[in-house]
Every structure is written in structure tokens, then in C-alpha cells.
Amino acid sequence: MQSIDKIIIGTFLAFFIFAITIDYINSVAPVNEEIRNENTSKWLWPPQTFFKLFYWWCGNVDPVLLHNNSFVKYLTCLSPFLFAPFYLIAIYAIYHKHQWIRKPMILFSLILFFGLNYFFYQALFGREKTKNLFLFTLAYGYYQLFPLILIYRFWPKKAFENTIDRIKNN
């Protein structure tokens, strides 16, 4: 397995955890209402540790998430309900070198890249700008860089060697 594939699989595992925990909070919270500890303290999922992380992140880096406007809710609903299953399928496909993942991977890359542009716009020009541009860019910047890595890796028509080619090369 190529090093880049290991990075992609590791990233998808991390994204999966964020999708079913942090992004889940926004996806099930009411639209246009501030997400508060009083409203979420009795939720069974995610574990309260993730709520502490969520509130710290919103308070110090990304306040837009706390107010959960309709576009934030839309984008965060994609994460646990569409992307999380995709991450698991993609991990399987990469690990087993299935060529059919190529086009879905490129499509996913474009959706992720353009979806995250909204958060950058809000952080820089929105009503609630980020309080820590460095940390914001460090975290969300990877969400902008990762799609480019995926496109680089999966753009070639033969993203994986054929089984016959692997046998011949051994």
C-alpha cells in the first residue's frame, strides 16, 4: 500500500469520528438556535467529552457553528449521514484496491472542497469572524488541502495497479 493511501485512510478514520460526534451535534440541533449546554446535557450521543470539545472550539475558533444557521446545518448533515458511510466504503475500497472508488472519490473531493469555502468566508468576512485565524486555518485548511490530495491520487484512470500487473511485477 502506498504511503499516500495510508494518509488517506487515516484521514478518513479521523473524519469518520468527527462526523459521528462533532458534526452530529449540528446536524440534529435546531436550525437558527444557539446550541447551548443546557439543551444538550442530556443527549445520549455523542459522549459529553465531545460536547466540551465542541463548545471550546466554538468559543475560541469557530462561533458560526454555535448558531447553526440553515446552511451550516445542511453542510453538517452531509457529514454524519452521507460522508460517514462514504468514509467506511472508501477505506474498504482503498485497502482492497478497488478501481470503482475513483469517480466517487473525485466527486466527494469537490463537494468537500467547495463546502468548506463557506466556513472560510464566514471566518474572514461574516458577522462572527474567527477569534483565532491561525488555529482555524490549521484545522480547516486541511479540509481544503485533503480534496486536492484525493484528486491528485485518484485522477489517473488506473488509480490502482491491476492484480495481473502486481503478479507480473513479483
Steps between C-alpha positions, in 0.01 A plus 500: 500500500633844408577753773244739352233230535590459868462876549163493324375207709620668822330823401176321420510330841544838671228659283269209586545563873434874453196425283327278753584723797569870441312542171215291638439771762423763235310259281240415766488834685224746403564743215574865586509436874814528704625159608533519879617263766159518671339356186756227437599382848254210492576381148609138491725555199771612459679453833523820707876523433420586140259772613779655707724494194218643285430789741871576537544501120199727446601737778862533393510434126173459310193674649298440182442140606328607823222684317429217256351700216325305226807473274721380787235245586482387137878461476528323835214264412706380205776394734340234725227388263675496161873536547543267801376193307708617202813511718454136596433394141801699378727343762386156388549587132846647550615214720380243244611714202158524335506721193126583525568747784681740264202704374318515836828615656537787253136602551542489878816711470316774314210504746734518799719770348216732400294435813784609727537827310188620684670463837806691379281779366313526831822491702652784300204716394189381688330658800676262737859491389740246641679599819808297404576510129815291541323209672201533268723481193706217646191284555276595210791550265554126500139460387596719202830324434371144537266515197797606289694198629208276406473647151874460451479137613182398316511710184697239300267249332695214660519610863602150602717244328315210345528172685663353188759782501581433868552130429726575202708744706564246780 
